Amino acid sequence: GPTRKMPLTASAMDFFQLFVPDNVLKNMVVQTNMYAKKYQERFGSDDAWIDVTLTEMKAFLGYMISTSIHHCESVLSIWSSGFYSNKSIALIMTQSRFEKILKYFHVVAFRSSQTTHGLYKIQPFLDSLQNGFDSAFRPSQAQVLHEPLIDEDPVFIATCTERELRKRKKRKFSLWVRQCSSTGFICQIYVHLKEGSGADGLDALKNKPQLHSMVAKSLCQNASGKNYIIFTGPSITSLNLFEEFEKQEIYCCGLLSTRKSDCTGLPPSMLNNPETPQARGQYRIRMKGNMSLICWYNKGHFRFLTNAYSPVQQGVIIKRKSGEIPCPLAVEAFAAHLSYICKYDDKYSKYFISHKPNKTWQQVFWFAISIAINNAYILYKMSEAYHVTRYSRAQFGERLVKELLGLEDTSPSH
């Protein structure tokens, strides 16, 4: 849960600024003005530009965040006369001023001589965000490594033409998270660029165990010695990785797939389906030290690798039609924690910022801001302030937008 007690009067902005404080926003102001100056020195002066202020930067973020609540294809729809126009916030800043800030917006204006990382333009921001996540929240023992749903709005995908789909560029990065499976709070973000150089690039390692093992190690670098239980999907699950984590006092429970997983070191007899038909709930177990490989049958064979649960402890999967199906405790725990993450994705993935820039660092930046707002809402729901106001996720987003824009209306939205 939260590591600090927030006052009853804490606003949406107070929770957001646990992760994106004023000093980070002030740095964006400085870097944006530096970039604008350098850009104009190189390409000619821009008479319409005046240096951005902290108030304007907050308003700029507010407009972007508003697209996570009212899903419009372009943030500029706010100033239009169409369906997605928003007269109540359009008056705070003109469209032309917003477009100027958007043109020059930067988090890091210039590459330093030592920088080789492709995300250098937002790495300081991601580091600051990570520090905020670490200091504001203490996760539960059970956590999940996965890729959150950050793809296009499914409504847009269903309604757009094939030509529009082709025009949209594919993302040049993959985003993975370590997430507290009791609350949904995202403890750590890891971004991997597809255009990485040489053998370490995502394209070179796609669907290969090295990439997913590297992702898992990066996400768990701050987790050693804390007795966490990490749940993993088939692409990450492997005997070598789990044994390496065990040495760091990190315990694992993962779904295994003969097609997607690295099955090195596992007995072939457990990876092949038995010829004799099996009843639902039957399972076989092989053990090596603390590690157990479980093959459980339920309308198909499911394999689990774990050193976090004793294979002899019994659990149960409850199905509406079938009733209770017996299983080892590891299978029950895996299903429970994964279903929680599915609920999180259903509830929170629709609140990602809709703005789709072309630059990769900007795409990552807006995804990171969206995750920060979702985390802020989770902390708000766990605080005493929630019992006073009880905002939904959409209302919380609207409050944050109004506070960033400096609107004084504090009555709950409906």
C-alpha positions as CSV (number, residue, x, y, z in Angstrom):
1,G,0.0,0.0,0.0
2,P,0.9,3.7,0.1
3,T,4.0,4.7,2.1
4,R,2.7,8.1,3.1
5,K,-0.6,9.3,4.4
6,M,-2.3,11.9,2.2
7,P,-4.6,14.5,3.8
8,L,-8.4,14.3,3.4
9,T,-8.4,17.3,1.2
10,A,-5.7,15.9,-1.2
11,S,-6.6,16.7,-4.8
12,A,-6.1,14.7,-8.0
13,M,-3.1,17.0,-8.7
14,D,-1.6,16.1,-5.3
15,F,-1.6,12.4,-6.2
16,F,-0.3,13.0,-9.7
17,Q,2.6,15.1,-8.4
18,L,3.8,12.3,-6.2
19,F,5.2,11.0,-9.6
20,V,5.4,14.2,-11.7
21,P,6.4,17.0,-9.3
22,D,6.8,20.7,-10.1
23,N,10.6,20.4,-10.4
24,V,10.1,17.9,-13.3
25,L,7.6,20.2,-15.0
26,K,10.0,23.1,-14.6
27,N,12.7,21.1,-16.2
28,M,10.3,20.5,-19.2
29,V,9.8,24.3,-19.4
30,V,13.6,25.0,-19.5
31,Q,14.3,22.2,-22.0
32,T,11.4,23.2,-24.3
33,N,12.6,26.8,-24.3
34,M,16.2,25.7,-25.0
35,Y,15.1,23.5,-27.9
36,A,13.0,26.3,-29.4
37,K,16.0,28.7,-29.2
38,K,18.3,26.2,-30.8
39,Y,15.8,25.3,-33.5
40,Q,15.3,28.9,-34.5
41,E,19.0,29.6,-34.6
42,R,19.3,26.8,-37.1
43,F,16.1,27.2,-39.2
44,G,15.2,30.8,-38.8
45,S,13.4,32.9,-36.2
46,D,9.8,32.3,-35.3
47,D,8.2,35.6,-34.4
48,A,5.1,33.9,-33.1
49,W,7.0,32.1,-30.4
50,I,7.5,33.3,-26.8
51,D,9.0,31.3,-24.1
52,V,6.7,28.8,-22.4
53,T,5.9,29.2,-18.7
54,L,5.2,26.6,-16.0
55,T,1.5,27.5,-16.1
56,E,1.3,26.9,-19.8
57,M,3.2,23.6,-19.5
58,K,0.7,22.4,-17.0
59,A,-2.1,23.5,-19.3
60,F,-0.4,21.7,-22.3
61,L,-0.2,18.5,-20.2
62,G,-3.9,19.0,-19.2
63,Y,-5.0,19.2,-22.9
64,M,-3.1,16.0,-23.7
65,I,-4.5,14.1,-20.7
66,S,-8.0,15.2,-21.6
67,T,-7.7,12.8,-24.6
68,S,-7.5,9.9,-22.2
69,I,-11.0,10.6,-21.0
70,H,-12.7,11.9,-24.1
71,H,-11.2,9.7,-26.8
72,C,-10.7,11.9,-29.8
73,E,-8.4,11.0,-32.7
74,S,-6.6,14.4,-32.5
75,V,-6.0,16.6,-29.4
76,L,-6.8,19.6,-31.8
77,S,-10.4,18.4,-31.8
78,I,-10.8,20.4,-28.5
79,W,-10.8,23.6,-30.5
80,S,-13.0,22.3,-33.4
81,S,-16.7,22.8,-33.8
82,G,-17.3,19.1,-34.1
83,F,-18.4,16.3,-31.7
84,Y,-15.2,16.2,-29.7
85,S,-14.9,20.0,-29.1
86,N,-14.6,21.1,-25.5
87,K,-15.5,24.7,-25.1
88,S,-15.1,24.6,-21.3
89,I,-11.3,24.1,-21.6
90,A,-10.6,25.5,-25.1
91,L,-10.6,29.0,-23.7
92,I,-7.6,28.5,-21.5
93,M,-5.1,28.5,-24.4
94,T,-5.5,29.2,-28.1
95,Q,-5.0,26.4,-30.6
96,S,-2.1,28.2,-32.3
97,R,-0.3,28.6,-28.9
98,F,-0.9,24.9,-28.1
99,E,0.5,23.9,-31.5
100,K,3.6,26.0,-31.0
101,I,4.3,24.3,-27.6
102,L,3.7,20.9,-29.2
103,K,6.2,21.8,-32.0
104,Y,9.0,22.6,-29.6
105,F,8.1,20.4,-26.6
106,H,11.1,18.5,-25.2
107,V,12.1,16.8,-21.9
108,V,15.8,16.7,-22.9
109,A,16.7,19.2,-25.5
110,F,20.3,18.0,-26.4
111,R,22.2,14.8,-26.5
112,S,25.2,14.7,-24.2
113,S,28.5,13.4,-25.5
114,Q,28.3,10.3,-23.3
115,T,24.8,9.3,-24.4
116,T,24.3,6.4,-26.7
117,H,20.9,5.2,-25.4
118,G,18.0,5.7,-27.9
119,L,15.7,7.0,-25.2
120,Y,18.1,9.7,-24.0
121,K,15.4,12.3,-24.6
122,I,13.2,11.0,-21.8
123,Q,15.5,8.7,-19.7
124,P,15.8,11.3,-16.9
125,F,12.0,11.6,-16.8
126,L,11.6,7.7,-16.7
127,D,14.2,7.6,-13.9
128,S,12.4,10.3,-11.9
129,L,9.1,8.5,-12.5
130,Q,10.6,5.2,-11.2
131,N,11.9,6.9,-8.1
132,G,8.3,8.2,-7.5
133,F,6.9,4.8,-7.9
134,D,9.4,3.3,-5.5
135,S,9.0,5.9,-2.8
136,A,5.2,6.3,-2.9
137,F,4.1,2.6,-2.8
138,R,5.1,-0.7,-1.2
139,P,3.9,-3.6,-3.4
140,S,2.4,-6.9,-2.2
141,Q,4.4,-10.1,-2.3
142,A,2.7,-11.3,-5.5
143,Q,3.6,-9.5,-8.7
144,V,3.2,-10.1,-12.4
145,L,5.5,-9.4,-15.3
146,H,3.7,-8.6,-18.6
147,E,3.0,-6.3,-21.5
148,P,0.1,-4.0,-20.6
149,L,-2.6,-3.3,-23.2
150,I,-1.4,0.0,-24.8
151,D,-2.5,-0.5,-28.4
152,E,-4.9,1.5,-30.5
153,D,-8.4,2.2,-29.3
154,P,-10.4,-0.9,-30.4
155,V,-13.4,1.3,-31.4
156,F,-11.1,3.2,-33.8
157,I,-9.6,0.0,-35.2
158,A,-13.1,-1.4,-35.9
159,T,-14.3,1.8,-37.7
160,C,-11.2,3.0,-39.6
161,T,-10.5,2.0,-43.2
162,E,-7.7,-0.3,-44.3
163,R,-5.9,2.6,-45.8
164,E,-6.0,4.5,-42.5
165,L,-4.6,1.4,-40.7
166,R,-1.7,1.2,-43.1
167,K,-0.9,4.8,-42.6
168,R,-0.4,4.3,-38.9
169,K,3.1,3.5,-38.1
170,K,3.9,0.4,-35.9
171,R,5.4,1.1,-32.5
172,K,9.2,0.9,-32.5
173,F,9.4,-0.3,-28.9
174,S,7.9,-2.8,-26.5
175,L,6.8,-1.8,-23.0
176,W,6.9,-4.2,-20.1
177,V,5.9,-3.7,-16.5
178,R,6.2,-5.3,-13.1
179,Q,2.8,-4.9,-11.5
180,C,1.5,-5.5,-8.0
181,S,-1.2,-8.1,-8.6
182,S,-3.2,-7.2,-5.4
183,T,-3.8,-3.5,-6.4
184,G,-2.8,-3.2,-10.0
185,F,-0.1,-0.6,-9.1
186,I,2.6,-0.6,-11.7
187,C,5.9,-0.8,-9.8
188,Q,8.4,-0.7,-12.7
189,I,8.4,0.1,-16.4
190,Y,10.9,-1.3,-18.9
191,V,11.1,0.0,-22.5
192,H,12.9,-1.9,-25.1
193,L,13.6,-0.3,-28.5
194,K,13.1,-2.4,-31.6
195,E,15.8,-0.5,-33.3
196,G,18.5,-1.5,-30.9
197,S,21.9,-1.9,-32.4
198,G,23.2,-5.3,-33.6
199,A,22.4,-8.5,-31.7
200,D,20.7,-6.8,-28.8
201,G,18.0,-5.2,-31.0
202,L,14.4,-6.4,-30.4
203,D,14.0,-7.5,-34.0
204,A,17.1,-9.7,-33.7
205,L,15.8,-11.3,-30.5
206,K,12.1,-11.3,-31.1
207,N,10.4,-14.3,-29.6
208,K,13.7,-15.5,-28.4
209,P,14.5,-16.4,-24.8
210,Q,17.4,-14.0,-24.5
211,L,15.1,-10.9,-24.9
212,H,12.5,-12.0,-22.5
213,S,15.1,-13.1,-19.9
214,M,16.8,-9.7,-20.2
215,V,13.4,-7.9,-19.8
216,A,12.6,-10.0,-16.7
217,K,16.0,-9.3,-15.1
218,S,15.7,-5.6,-15.8
219,L,12.2,-5.4,-14.3
220,C,13.3,-7.3,-11.1
221,Q,16.7,-5.6,-10.6
222,N,15.2,-3.8,-7.5
223,A,13.4,-6.9,-6.2
224,S,16.2,-9.1,-5.0
225,G,16.2,-10.2,-1.3
226,K,12.5,-9.3,-0.8
227,N,10.9,-12.7,-1.1
228,Y,8.6,-11.6,-3.9
229,I,6.6,-14.1,-5.9
230,I,6.7,-13.2,-9.6
231,F,4.1,-14.6,-12.0
232,T,5.2,-14.9,-15.6
233,G,3.7,-15.7,-19.0
234,P,5.1,-18.4,-21.4
235,S,7.6,-16.1,-23.1
236,I,9.5,-15.4,-19.9
237,T,9.1,-18.7,-18.0
238,S,12.3,-20.8,-18.1
239,L,14.2,-23.0,-15.7
240,N,17.5,-21.1,-16.0
241,L,15.8,-17.7,-15.2
242,F,13.9,-19.1,-12.3
243,E,17.0,-20.7,-10.8
244,E,18.9,-17.4,-11.2
245,F,16.0,-15.5,-9.5
246,E,16.0,-18.0,-6.6
247,K,19.6,-17.2,-5.8
248,Q,18.4,-13.5,-5.4
249,E,15.4,-14.6,-3.1
250,I,12.9,-14.0,-5.9
251,Y,10.5,-16.9,-6.3
252,C,8.5,-17.6,-9.4
253,C,5.4,-19.2,-10.8
254,G,5.0,-19.3,-14.6
255,L,2.9,-20.8,-17.3
256,L,5.0,-22.9,-19.7
257,S,4.5,-23.4,-23.4
258,T,6.5,-25.8,-25.5
259,R,6.2,-23.4,-28.4
260,K,7.0,-20.0,-26.7
261,S,9.1,-21.0,-23.6
262,D,12.7,-21.8,-23.2
263,C,12.4,-25.5,-22.2
264,T,16.1,-26.1,-21.7
265,G,16.8,-28.5,-18.8
266,L,13.2,-29.7,-18.5
267,P,12.3,-33.5,-18.8
268,P,10.9,-34.3,-22.3
269,S,8.5,-36.8,-20.7
270,M,6.6,-33.9,-19.1
271,L,6.5,-31.8,-22.2
272,N,4.8,-34.5,-24.3
273,N,1.1,-35.1,-23.8
274,P,0.3,-38.7,-22.5
275,E,-1.5,-41.0,-24.9
276,T,-4.0,-42.2,-22.4
277,P,-7.0,-39.8,-22.0
278,Q,-7.1,-37.9,-18.7
279,A,-9.9,-36.6,-16.5
280,R,-10.2,-32.9,-15.8
281,G,-8.2,-31.9,-12.7
282,Q,-5.6,-34.7,-13.1
283,Y,-2.0,-33.7,-12.9
284,R,1.6,-35.0,-13.0
285,I,4.5,-33.6,-11.1
286,R,8.3,-33.7,-11.5
287,M,10.6,-32.0,-8.9
288,K,14.2,-30.9,-8.8
289,G,15.2,-29.3,-5.5
290,N,12.6,-26.5,-4.8
291,M,11.5,-26.4,-8.5
292,S,8.3,-28.2,-9.6
293,L,7.1,-28.9,-13.1
294,I,3.3,-29.5,-13.0
295,C,1.3,-30.8,-16.0
296,W,-2.4,-30.2,-15.3
297,Y,-5.3,-31.3,-17.5
298,N,-8.4,-29.2,-18.0
299,K,-9.8,-29.5,-21.6
300,G,-6.1,-29.4,-22.6
301,H,-2.7,-29.8,-21.0
302,F,-1.4,-26.8,-19.0
303,R,2.2,-26.8,-17.7
304,F,3.5,-24.7,-14.8
305,L,7.0,-24.2,-13.5
306,T,7.3,-22.9,-9.9
307,N,9.5,-22.7,-6.9
308,A,7.1,-20.6,-4.9
309,Y,4.4,-23.2,-4.0
310,S,4.6,-26.8,-2.8
311,P,3.2,-29.1,-5.5
312,V,1.5,-31.2,-2.9
313,Q,-0.7,-28.3,-1.6
314,Q,-4.2,-28.6,-3.1
315,G,-6.1,-25.8,-4.7
316,V,-9.3,-25.5,-6.7
317,I,-10.4,-23.7,-9.9
318,I,-14.1,-22.7,-9.7
319,K,-15.9,-22.6,-13.0
320,R,-19.6,-21.4,-13.4
321,K,-20.6,-24.4,-15.5
322,S,-18.2,-27.2,-14.3
323,G,-18.1,-26.3,-10.6
324,E,-14.9,-27.0,-8.8
325,I,-11.9,-28.5,-10.6
326,P,-9.1,-29.8,-8.3
327,C,-5.6,-28.5,-9.0
328,P,-2.3,-27.8,-7.3
329,L,-2.2,-24.6,-5.3
330,A,0.3,-23.1,-7.8
331,V,-2.3,-23.4,-10.6
332,E,-5.0,-21.7,-8.5
333,A,-2.7,-18.9,-7.5
334,F,-1.5,-18.3,-11.1
335,A,-5.1,-18.1,-12.4
336,A,-6.2,-15.7,-9.6
337,H,-3.4,-13.3,-10.1
338,L,-3.6,-13.3,-13.9
339,S,-7.4,-12.7,-13.8
340,Y,-6.7,-9.7,-11.6
341,I,-4.4,-8.2,-14.2
342,C,-7.0,-8.9,-17.0
343,K,-9.5,-6.9,-14.9
344,Y,-6.9,-4.1,-14.5
345,D,-6.4,-4.0,-18.3
346,D,-10.1,-3.9,-18.9
347,K,-10.6,-1.0,-16.4
348,Y,-7.5,1.1,-17.0
349,S,-6.2,0.5,-20.5
350,K,-9.0,2.7,-22.0
351,Y,-7.5,5.7,-20.1
352,F,-4.3,5.9,-22.0
353,I,-3.7,9.2,-23.8
354,S,-5.1,9.0,-27.3
355,H,-2.5,11.4,-28.9
356,K,-0.3,9.4,-31.2
357,P,2.9,11.3,-32.1
358,N,5.4,10.0,-34.7
359,K,8.5,10.3,-32.6
360,T,9.2,7.2,-30.5
361,W,10.4,9.1,-27.4
362,Q,7.1,11.1,-27.4
363,Q,5.0,7.9,-27.7
364,V,6.9,6.4,-24.7
365,F,6.5,9.7,-22.7
366,W,2.7,9.8,-23.1
367,F,2.4,6.1,-22.2
368,A,4.5,6.7,-19.1
369,I,2.3,9.7,-18.2
370,S,-0.8,7.6,-18.6
371,I,0.6,4.9,-16.3
372,A,1.5,7.6,-13.7
373,I,-2.1,8.8,-13.7
374,N,-3.5,5.3,-13.3
375,N,-1.0,4.7,-10.4
376,A,-2.1,8.1,-8.9
377,Y,-5.7,7.0,-9.0
378,I,-4.9,3.6,-7.3
379,L,-3.2,5.5,-4.5
380,Y,-6.2,7.9,-4.3
381,K,-8.6,4.9,-3.9
382,M,-6.4,3.6,-1.1
383,S,-6.4,7.0,0.7
384,E,-8.8,8.6,3.1
385,A,-9.5,11.3,0.5
386,Y,-11.4,8.7,-1.6
387,H,-13.9,8.3,1.3
388,V,-14.6,12.0,1.1
389,T,-15.1,12.5,-2.7
390,R,-15.3,9.0,-4.3
391,Y,-14.3,9.9,-7.8
392,S,-14.5,7.3,-10.6
393,R,-11.4,6.9,-12.8
394,A,-13.0,9.2,-15.4
395,Q,-13.9,11.8,-12.8
396,F,-10.4,11.7,-11.4
397,G,-9.0,12.3,-14.8
398,E,-11.4,15.2,-15.4
399,R,-10.4,16.7,-12.0
400,L,-6.7,16.4,-12.9
401,V,-7.3,18.1,-16.2
402,K,-9.2,21.0,-14.6
403,E,-6.5,21.5,-11.9
404,L,-3.7,21.4,-14.5
405,L,-5.6,24.0,-16.5
406,G,-6.1,26.2,-13.4
407,L,-9.9,26.0,-13.5
408,E,-11.4,26.7,-10.1
409,D,-14.5,24.6,-10.4
410,T,-14.1,22.0,-7.6
411,S,-17.6,20.4,-7.6
412,P,-17.6,16.7,-8.6
413,S,-18.3,16.0,-12.2
414,H,-21.2,13.7,-13.2
